[in-house]
Amino acid sequence: MSAGPRWERLRAELKSVRSRVLATTLVFLAVALLAVGGLTHYLRLVDLDESARQDIVQEAGELQRLAQRGPLGPDASPAEDLDTPADEPFTDLSQLFYTFMTTTVPGEHESILALVGGEPAFQHADLSRFQLDDPATLAAVQDRARPGQTVVFDHEQDGRELRLGVISVVLDEDPRQGYLVVGFDMSAQRGIVLDSLWRYLGLSTLTMVVAGLAAYVLVGRVTAPITRLRRATEQISPDDLGRRVPVAQDDSDVGQLATNFNAMLSRIETAFVQQRQFLDDAAHELRTPLTILHGNLELMDERDPHDVEEVRAMLLDEIERMNRLVEDLLLLAKSQRPDFVRPGTVEISSWLDDTMDRLRALGDRRWELEARAEGPVMADAQRLTQAVLQLAANAVKFSAPGDLVALGAAWATEPAAPGTDLPVRRLEVWVRDTGVGVAAEDQQRIFERFVRADTGRTVEGSGLGLAIVAAIAHGHGGSVGLRSSPGDGSTFTLRLPGPPSAPAPAPGTAGQDPAGHAPTVSGTHVTTASPGK
């Protein structure tokens, strides 16, 4: 792979949701660790100053209690309570300082020096610590010392920053001025805190690396549907709408997003298929009448009035047929829209009477209303009438004058749906004729567009009528079925969902047509024993 595609892939990965979530997580984690560690070590540095001050106050208090107690007896223990008064107080500074130095152990970064009359008298001999008898340090102490006061100041010695406390000590029986100097190596203690800070930063960096790797894997799993979604969108084109995003778990927001995207893609694919089908159907069906129009216009003798009149009549007839064809195609295209069917309450009995009046105008047939259902149903009355008129017109085409064409309606009851005690009711509306019937090999495809049954006779039509009937049935959430055999006629049945409280079906009519045929429709799909003509 060349550098160009690799760079593009890297840029795409850096802009991905996974990288952005990971970067945001690591930034927040780094800020949190830095804030916690920084604040903790800052407070430790602040505590160092307070701790040094408290230690100086503590040493002064111990020295004061020792001076008040007096010297230890020959049998006394150094650990004896200093608050217990002795028989005689201290009268000599040297004795007081000696006793204090022998009973006090300085800390790791602490040193103590006793000055009597301005000269060093006692100092702890641990040479691993800094020494307070350094000339420069002694000069600074003598310069800052104040009789009767405790002075605290900072002093630099050989690159060390010392915190010195000079405690004034005076005894009534000793005219000399004494000072107890307590020093703390602040540089060393701050160095310990800074070393701890660096170790903390190192461990925090390691933690972030481990957390980043773990988050990279976990975020990758969470955002995998988004990654697949992005890759799928990159590969989808108008010529390939069949791709779908794999969804491992649809109970998360990301998984639900992928599921919704797949559903949206399915709707888009369906719309594209319908659009292409519409264009293919229109191009296929309009080619013949346009060819007829073109051929007749070329052959027409414009100087012969009779020929012009015949061609004119033929052209008008072809244009009318094309107009009907386009209207049927547009109707089928609209059948996929949510507002194709606009349900309302329809009283079945009165609707049957109105529809029967319309059917009688379709042709010279023996029209009968052989079954009547009572009660309301939620349906689009106009679309339902349109479907029944199309079935009746179809029956007229494939029957002879005087043949029977019957309309009927009845309620059918199905077993209760799982989880409910209410029975499922449906309304069955059928159109039955005693015409030529439909061959078995045509019954599974006759509801397709532009398919005509082979009945041995030529009839006019676009081949879209039964497709429109099926679309109207499906728009109501129902189906259409057919039972037929050549020579015995056909029975088309529309099945529409009805309310649970619909009237009980009449004896002998529930769930079957007048010829005694059982329903042949399952769900909302056409599962006919014989589709329409």
C-alpha positions as CSV (number, residue, x, y, z in Angstrom):
1,M,0.0,0.0,0.0
2,S,1.4,3.4,-1.0
3,A,1.9,6.3,1.5
4,G,-1.2,8.1,0.2
5,P,-3.9,5.5,1.0
6,R,-2.1,4.7,4.3
7,W,-2.2,8.4,5.3
8,E,-5.9,8.6,4.3
9,R,-6.7,5.6,6.4
10,L,-4.8,7.1,9.3
11,R,-6.7,10.4,9.0
12,A,-10.0,8.5,8.8
13,E,-9.1,6.5,11.9
14,L,-8.1,9.7,13.8
15,K,-11.4,11.2,12.9
16,S,-13.4,8.2,13.8
17,V,-15.8,8.0,16.8
18,R,-13.5,5.4,18.4
19,S,-10.5,7.7,18.3
20,R,-12.4,10.7,19.5
21,V,-14.0,8.8,22.5
22,L,-10.6,7.4,23.4
23,A,-8.9,10.8,23.2
24,T,-11.6,12.4,25.3
25,T,-11.4,9.6,27.9
26,L,-7.6,9.8,28.1
27,V,-7.6,13.6,28.3
28,F,-10.1,13.5,31.2
29,L,-8.1,10.8,32.9
30,A,-4.9,12.7,32.5
31,V,-6.4,15.9,33.9
32,A,-7.9,14.0,36.8
33,L,-4.7,12.2,37.7
34,L,-2.6,15.4,37.3
35,A,-5.1,17.4,39.4
36,V,-5.2,14.8,42.2
37,G,-1.4,14.2,42.2
38,G,-0.6,17.9,41.9
39,L,-2.9,18.9,44.7
40,T,-1.8,16.1,47.0
41,H,1.9,16.9,46.6
42,Y,1.3,20.6,46.9
43,L,-0.5,20.0,50.2
44,R,2.5,17.9,51.3
45,L,4.8,20.8,50.6
46,V,2.6,23.2,52.5
47,D,2.5,20.7,55.4
48,L,6.4,20.8,55.5
49,D,6.4,24.4,56.5
50,E,3.7,23.9,59.1
51,S,5.5,20.8,60.4
52,A,8.8,22.6,60.8
53,R,7.0,25.4,62.7
54,Q,5.3,22.9,64.9
55,D,8.5,21.0,65.6
56,I,10.2,24.2,66.7
57,V,7.4,25.0,69.0
58,Q,7.5,21.5,70.3
59,E,11.3,21.7,71.1
60,A,10.8,25.0,72.8
61,G,8.0,23.5,74.9
62,E,10.0,20.5,75.9
63,L,13.0,22.7,76.9
64,Q,10.7,24.9,78.9
65,R,9.2,21.9,80.8
66,L,12.7,20.5,81.4
67,A,13.8,23.9,82.9
68,Q,10.7,24.0,85.1
69,R,11.2,20.4,86.3
70,G,14.8,20.8,87.3
71,P,17.8,18.4,87.0
72,L,17.3,14.6,87.2
73,G,18.3,12.9,90.4
74,P,21.0,10.2,90.5
75,D,18.4,7.4,90.3
76,A,16.1,9.2,87.8
77,S,15.3,7.8,84.4
78,P,15.6,10.1,81.3
79,A,12.1,9.0,80.4
80,E,10.7,10.3,83.7
81,D,7.8,12.7,83.4
82,L,9.2,16.2,82.8
83,D,6.1,17.8,84.2
84,T,6.9,16.5,87.7
85,P,8.7,19.3,89.6
86,A,12.2,18.5,91.0
87,D,13.5,19.6,94.4
88,E,15.8,22.2,92.9
89,P,15.5,24.1,89.5
90,F,18.3,24.3,86.9
91,T,20.9,27.0,87.8
92,D,23.4,26.3,85.0
93,L,22.7,26.7,81.3
94,S,25.2,24.1,80.4
95,Q,23.6,21.6,82.7
96,L,20.2,22.4,81.2
97,F,21.3,22.1,77.6
98,Y,23.3,18.9,78.4
99,T,20.2,17.3,80.0
100,F,18.0,18.4,77.1
101,M,20.4,17.1,74.4
102,T,20.8,13.7,76.1
103,T,17.0,13.2,76.4
104,T,16.1,14.4,72.9
105,V,16.5,12.6,69.6
106,P,16.3,14.8,66.5
107,G,14.4,13.8,63.4
108,E,16.0,12.5,60.2
109,H,16.3,16.0,58.7
110,E,16.7,17.8,61.9
111,S,19.8,19.1,63.8
112,I,20.0,20.8,67.2
113,L,22.7,23.1,68.5
114,A,23.0,24.7,72.0
115,L,24.8,28.1,72.3
116,V,25.9,29.4,75.6
117,G,27.3,32.9,75.8
118,G,27.4,33.0,72.0
119,E,29.6,29.9,71.7
120,P,28.5,26.4,70.6
121,A,28.2,24.2,73.7
122,F,26.5,21.0,72.6
123,Q,25.5,19.5,69.2
124,H,24.3,16.1,68.2
125,A,27.3,14.3,66.7
126,D,25.6,12.5,63.8
127,L,27.7,13.7,60.9
128,S,25.4,12.3,58.3
129,R,23.2,15.3,58.9
130,F,24.0,18.9,58.3
131,Q,26.0,20.7,61.0
132,L,24.8,24.0,62.6
133,D,28.3,25.0,63.9
134,D,29.2,26.2,60.3
135,P,30.7,29.7,60.7
136,A,28.3,31.2,58.2
137,T,25.3,29.6,59.9
138,L,26.6,30.7,63.3
139,A,26.9,34.2,62.1
140,A,23.4,34.2,60.7
141,V,22.1,32.8,64.0
142,Q,23.9,35.4,66.1
143,D,22.7,38.1,63.8
144,R,19.0,37.0,64.0
145,A,18.9,36.0,67.7
146,R,16.8,38.1,70.0
147,P,16.8,37.7,73.8
148,G,13.5,36.6,75.2
149,Q,12.1,35.6,71.7
150,T,12.0,32.7,69.4
151,V,13.0,33.6,65.9
152,V,12.3,31.5,62.8
153,F,14.1,32.2,59.5
154,D,15.5,30.5,56.4
155,H,19.1,30.1,55.7
156,E,21.1,28.6,52.8
157,Q,24.1,26.3,53.7
158,D,26.1,24.6,51.0
159,G,23.1,24.6,48.6
160,R,20.7,23.4,51.3
161,E,17.8,25.5,52.3
162,L,17.5,25.4,56.1
163,R,14.6,26.4,58.3
164,L,16.2,27.6,61.6
165,G,14.5,28.3,64.9
166,V,16.5,30.2,67.5
167,I,15.0,29.8,71.0
168,S,16.1,32.2,73.7
169,V,16.9,30.5,77.0
170,V,17.7,32.5,80.3
171,L,18.1,31.1,83.8
172,D,17.7,33.3,86.9
173,E,20.9,31.9,88.5
174,D,23.0,32.0,85.4
175,P,23.8,35.4,83.9
176,R,24.8,34.0,80.5
177,Q,22.5,34.2,77.4
178,G,21.7,30.9,76.0
179,Y,20.1,29.9,72.6
180,L,18.8,26.5,71.4
181,V,19.0,26.4,67.6
182,V,16.8,23.9,65.9
183,G,17.4,23.4,62.1
184,F,15.5,21.5,59.5
185,D,16.7,20.6,56.0
186,M,13.8,21.8,53.9
187,S,15.6,21.0,50.6
188,A,15.9,17.3,51.5
189,Q,12.3,17.1,52.6
190,R,11.0,19.0,49.5
191,G,13.2,16.7,47.4
192,I,11.4,13.7,48.9
193,V,8.1,15.2,48.0
194,L,9.3,16.0,44.4
195,D,10.7,12.5,44.0
196,S,7.3,11.2,45.1
197,L,5.7,13.4,42.5
198,W,7.9,12.1,39.7
199,R,7.2,8.5,40.8
200,Y,3.5,9.4,40.8
201,L,3.7,10.9,37.3
202,G,5.5,7.8,36.1
203,L,2.9,5.5,37.5
204,S,0.1,7.7,36.2
205,T,1.7,7.6,32.7
206,L,1.8,3.8,32.9
207,T,-1.7,3.7,34.2
208,M,-2.9,5.9,31.2
209,V,-1.1,3.6,28.8
210,V,-2.7,0.5,30.2
211,A,-6.1,2.3,30.5
212,G,-5.7,3.6,27.0
213,L,-5.1,0.1,25.6
214,A,-8.0,-1.3,27.5
215,A,-10.2,1.6,26.5
216,Y,-9.2,1.2,22.9
217,V,-10.4,-2.4,22.9
218,L,-13.6,-1.7,24.9
219,V,-14.5,1.4,22.9
220,G,-13.8,-0.5,19.7
221,R,-16.3,-3.1,20.7
222,V,-18.9,-0.5,21.6
223,T,-18.4,1.5,18.5
224,A,-17.9,-1.5,16.2
225,P,-21.5,-1.1,14.8
226,I,-20.7,2.6,14.0
227,T,-17.5,1.5,12.2
228,R,-19.4,-1.1,10.3
229,L,-22.1,1.6,9.6
230,R,-19.5,4.0,8.3
231,R,-17.9,1.3,6.0
232,A,-21.3,0.2,4.8
233,T,-22.3,3.8,3.9
234,E,-19.0,4.1,2.0
235,Q,-19.9,1.0,-0.1
236,I,-23.6,1.7,-0.7
237,S,-24.5,2.9,-4.1
238,P,-27.7,3.1,-6.1
239,D,-26.6,-0.1,-7.8
240,D,-26.0,-2.0,-4.6
241,L,-28.5,-1.3,-1.8
242,G,-28.5,-4.8,-0.5
243,R,-25.7,-4.3,2.0
244,R,-26.7,-4.3,5.7
245,V,-24.7,-3.5,8.9
246,P,-24.2,-6.6,11.1
247,V,-25.7,-6.0,14.5
248,A,-24.4,-8.2,17.3
249,Q,-26.5,-6.6,20.1
250,D,-29.5,-4.4,19.5
251,D,-30.1,-3.5,23.2
252,S,-27.6,-0.6,23.1
253,D,-27.9,2.9,21.6
254,V,-25.2,2.1,19.0
255,G,-26.8,-1.3,18.2
256,Q,-30.2,0.4,17.9
257,L,-28.7,3.0,15.6
258,A,-27.4,0.3,13.3
259,T,-30.8,-1.5,13.4
260,N,-32.6,1.7,12.5
261,F,-30.1,2.4,9.7
262,N,-30.7,-1.1,8.3
263,A,-34.5,-0.4,8.5
264,M,-34.0,2.9,6.7
265,L,-31.8,1.3,4.1
266,S,-34.5,-1.3,3.5
267,R,-37.1,1.4,3.0
268,I,-34.7,3.2,0.6
269,E,-34.1,0.0,-1.3
270,T,-37.8,-0.7,-1.5
271,A,-38.4,2.8,-2.8
272,F,-35.6,2.4,-5.4
273,V,-37.1,-1.0,-6.5
274,Q,-40.5,0.5,-6.8
275,Q,-39.2,3.5,-8.7
276,R,-37.3,1.2,-11.1
277,Q,-40.3,-1.0,-11.5
278,F,-42.5,1.9,-12.2
279,L,-40.1,3.2,-14.8
280,D,-39.6,-0.3,-16.3
281,D,-43.4,-0.9,-16.4
282,A,-44.1,2.5,-17.9
283,A,-41.4,2.1,-20.5
284,H,-42.6,-1.4,-21.3
285,E,-46.3,-0.7,-21.6
286,L,-46.0,2.7,-23.2
287,R,-43.7,1.5,-26.0
288,T,-46.5,-0.3,-27.8
289,P,-49.1,2.5,-28.0
290,L,-46.4,5.0,-28.9
291,T,-45.2,2.7,-31.7
292,I,-48.8,2.4,-32.9
293,L,-49.2,6.2,-32.8
294,H,-46.0,6.8,-34.6
295,G,-46.8,4.1,-37.3
296,N,-50.3,5.3,-38.0
297,L,-49.2,8.9,-38.2
298,E,-46.6,8.0,-40.8
299,L,-49.0,5.9,-42.9
300,M,-51.9,8.4,-42.6
301,D,-52.9,10.0,-45.9
302,E,-53.6,13.6,-44.8
303,R,-55.4,14.2,-48.1
304,D,-58.0,11.5,-47.4
305,P,-60.5,12.8,-44.9
306,H,-61.8,9.3,-44.2
307,D,-58.3,8.0,-43.4
308,V,-57.6,11.1,-41.2
309,E,-60.8,10.5,-39.3
310,E,-60.0,6.8,-38.7
311,V,-56.5,7.5,-37.6
312,R,-57.8,10.3,-35.3
313,A,-60.3,8.0,-33.7
314,M,-57.6,5.3,-33.2
315,L,-55.1,7.8,-31.8
316,L,-57.6,9.1,-29.3
317,D,-58.4,5.5,-28.2
318,E,-54.7,4.8,-27.7
319,I,-54.1,8.0,-25.8
320,E,-57.1,7.2,-23.6
321,R,-55.6,3.7,-23.0
322,M,-52.2,5.3,-22.2
323,N,-53.9,7.7,-19.8
324,R,-55.5,4.8,-17.9
325,L,-52.2,2.9,-17.9
326,V,-50.4,5.9,-16.4
327,E,-53.1,6.4,-13.8
328,D,-52.9,2.8,-12.8
329,L,-49.1,2.9,-12.5
330,L,-49.3,6.1,-10.4
331,L,-51.9,4.4,-8.2
332,L,-49.6,1.5,-7.6
333,A,-46.7,3.8,-6.9
334,K,-48.9,5.7,-4.3
335,S,-49.9,2.4,-2.7
336,Q,-46.7,2.4,-0.7
337,R,-47.4,5.7,0.9
338,P,-48.8,5.9,4.4
339,D,-51.8,7.9,3.3
340,F,-52.8,5.6,0.5
341,V,-55.5,4.2,2.7
342,R,-57.4,6.6,5.0
343,P,-59.5,4.4,7.3
344,G,-62.8,5.4,8.7
345,T,-65.9,3.7,10.2
346,V,-67.8,1.9,7.4
347,E,-71.2,0.4,8.0
348,I,-71.0,-2.9,6.1
349,S,-74.7,-3.3,5.3
350,S,-75.2,0.1,3.8
351,W,-71.9,-0.1,2.0
352,L,-73.0,-3.4,0.4
353,D,-76.2,-1.8,-0.9
354,D,-74.3,1.2,-2.4
355,T,-71.7,-1.0,-4.0
356,M,-74.3,-3.3,-5.4
357,D,-76.0,-0.4,-7.2
358,R,-72.7,0.5,-8.8
359,L,-71.9,-3.1,-9.9
360,R,-75.1,-3.5,-11.9
361,A,-73.9,-0.8,-14.4
362,L,-70.9,-2.8,-15.3
363,G,-72.6,-5.3,-17.7
364,D,-75.5,-7.6,-18.5
365,R,-75.0,-10.2,-15.8
366,R,-77.1,-11.8,-13.2
367,W,-76.1,-9.7,-10.2
368,E,-76.8,-11.0,-6.6
369,L,-76.1,-10.0,-3.1
370,E,-75.8,-13.4,-1.5
371,A,-74.6,-12.6,2.0
372,R,-74.8,-9.6,4.2
373,A,-72.6,-8.7,7.2
374,E,-73.8,-6.3,9.8
375,G,-71.7,-3.8,11.9
376,P,-68.9,-1.4,11.5
377,V,-65.4,-1.9,10.2
378,M,-62.4,0.4,10.0
379,A,-61.6,0.8,6.3
380,D,-61.3,3.3,3.5
381,A,-64.7,3.1,1.9
382,Q,-63.5,4.5,-1.5
383,R,-60.5,2.2,-1.8
384,L,-62.7,-0.8,-0.7
385,T,-65.3,0.1,-3.4
386,Q,-62.5,0.6,-5.9
387,A,-61.2,-2.9,-5.2
388,V,-64.6,-4.6,-5.4
389,L,-65.5,-2.7,-8.7
390,Q,-62.2,-3.9,-10.1
391,L,-63.0,-7.5,-9.2
392,A,-66.5,-7.2,-10.6
393,A,-65.2,-5.7,-13.8
394,N,-62.8,-8.6,-14.0
395,A,-65.6,-11.0,-13.6
396,V,-67.6,-9.4,-16.3
397,K,-64.7,-9.6,-18.8
398,F,-64.3,-13.4,-18.2
399,S,-68.0,-14.3,-18.2
400,A,-70.9,-14.3,-20.7
401,P,-74.1,-12.3,-20.6
402,G,-76.6,-13.9,-18.1
403,D,-73.8,-15.5,-16.0
404,L,-73.9,-15.1,-12.2
405,V,-71.8,-12.4,-10.5
406,A,-72.4,-12.4,-6.8
407,L,-71.2,-10.0,-4.0
408,G,-71.2,-11.0,-0.4
409,A,-69.7,-10.2,3.0
410,A,-69.4,-12.1,6.3
411,W,-67.5,-12.0,9.6
412,A,-65.0,-14.8,10.2
413,T,-63.5,-15.6,13.7
414,E,-60.0,-16.9,14.3
415,P,-58.5,-18.3,17.5
416,A,-57.4,-15.8,20.1
417,A,-53.9,-14.3,19.7
418,P,-51.2,-15.4,22.2
419,G,-51.5,-13.5,25.4
420,T,-55.1,-12.4,25.0
421,D,-58.5,-13.9,25.5
422,L,-60.3,-11.9,22.8
423,P,-61.0,-13.7,19.5
424,V,-59.6,-12.3,16.3
425,R,-62.3,-11.2,13.9
426,R,-62.0,-10.3,10.2
427,L,-64.3,-9.2,7.5
428,E,-64.5,-11.2,4.3
429,V,-65.8,-9.6,1.2
430,W,-66.0,-11.7,-1.9
431,V,-67.0,-11.5,-5.6
432,R,-68.0,-14.8,-7.2
433,D,-68.7,-15.5,-10.8
434,T,-69.5,-18.5,-13.0
435,G,-67.2,-17.6,-15.8
436,V,-64.3,-19.4,-17.5
437,G,-62.2,-19.6,-14.3
438,V,-58.4,-19.5,-14.0
439,A,-55.9,-22.3,-14.8
440,A,-53.8,-23.6,-11.8
441,E,-50.5,-22.5,-13.5
442,D,-51.7,-18.9,-13.7
443,Q,-53.1,-18.7,-10.1
444,Q,-49.7,-17.9,-8.4
445,R,-48.7,-15.1,-10.7
446,I,-51.9,-13.4,-11.8
447,F,-51.6,-10.7,-9.0
448,E,-48.3,-9.5,-10.5
449,R,-48.2,-6.5,-12.7
450,F,-49.0,-6.9,-16.4
451,V,-49.8,-10.6,-16.0
452,R,-52.9,-11.9,-17.7
453,A,-54.4,-15.3,-17.4
454,D,-54.6,-17.5,-20.5
455,T,-58.3,-18.0,-20.8
456,G,-58.6,-18.6,-24.5
457,R,-60.1,-15.2,-25.2
458,T,-58.7,-11.7,-25.8
459,V,-59.8,-9.0,-23.4
460,E,-58.8,-5.4,-23.0
461,G,-56.9,-4.3,-20.0
462,S,-53.5,-3.2,-18.7
463,G,-52.9,-6.2,-16.5
464,L,-52.7,-3.9,-13.4
465,G,-56.2,-4.4,-12.0
466,L,-55.6,-7.3,-9.7
467,A,-52.2,-5.7,-8.6
468,I,-54.2,-2.7,-7.6
469,V,-56.7,-4.9,-5.7
470,A,-53.8,-6.6,-3.8
471,A,-52.3,-3.2,-3.0
472,I,-55.6,-2.0,-1.5
473,A,-55.9,-5.1,0.6
474,H,-52.4,-4.8,1.9
475,G,-52.9,-1.1,2.6
476,H,-55.8,-2.2,5.0
477,G,-53.5,-4.7,6.7
478,G,-55.4,-7.6,5.0
479,S,-55.0,-9.8,1.9
480,V,-56.8,-11.1,-1.1
481,G,-57.4,-14.7,-2.1
482,L,-58.8,-16.7,-5.0
483,R,-60.3,-20.1,-5.5
484,S,-60.9,-21.1,-9.1
485,S,-60.9,-23.9,-11.6
486,P,-61.3,-23.7,-15.4
487,G,-65.0,-23.8,-16.4
488,D,-66.3,-23.4,-12.8
489,G,-65.8,-19.7,-12.3
490,S,-63.8,-17.9,-9.7
491,T,-64.2,-16.4,-6.2
492,F,-62.0,-13.5,-5.1
493,T,-62.0,-12.8,-1.4
494,L,-60.9,-9.7,0.4
495,R,-60.0,-10.2,4.0
496,L,-59.8,-7.2,6.3
497,P,-59.0,-7.0,10.0
498,G,-62.0,-6.3,12.2
499,P,-62.5,-5.3,15.8
500,P,-62.8,-8.0,18.5
501,S,-66.3,-6.7,19.3
502,A,-67.5,-7.3,15.7
503,P,-70.9,-9.2,15.4
504,A,-70.7,-12.9,15.5
505,P,-70.7,-14.5,12.0
506,A,-73.9,-16.0,10.7
507,P,-74.2,-19.8,10.9
508,G,-72.8,-21.5,7.9
509,T,-71.1,-18.4,6.5
510,A,-68.2,-17.7,8.9
511,G,-64.8,-18.2,7.4
512,Q,-66.0,-19.4,4.0
513,D,-67.5,-18.1,0.8
514,P,-71.0,-19.1,-0.5
515,A,-69.5,-21.9,-2.5
516,G,-68.2,-23.5,0.7
517,H,-64.6,-22.7,0.1
518,A,-62.3,-22.2,3.1
519,P,-60.1,-19.1,3.3
520,T,-56.8,-19.3,1.5
521,V,-55.0,-16.2,2.8
522,S,-52.3,-16.1,5.5
523,G,-51.3,-12.9,7.2
524,T,-51.2,-9.9,4.8
525,H,-49.7,-11.8,1.9
526,V,-51.5,-13.2,-1.1
527,T,-51.5,-17.0,-0.7
528,T,-54.2,-17.7,-3.1
529,A,-55.2,-21.0,-4.5
530,S,-56.0,-19.0,-7.6
531,P,-55.2,-15.2,-8.2
532,G,-57.4,-12.9,-10.2
533,K,-57.7,-12.4,-13.8
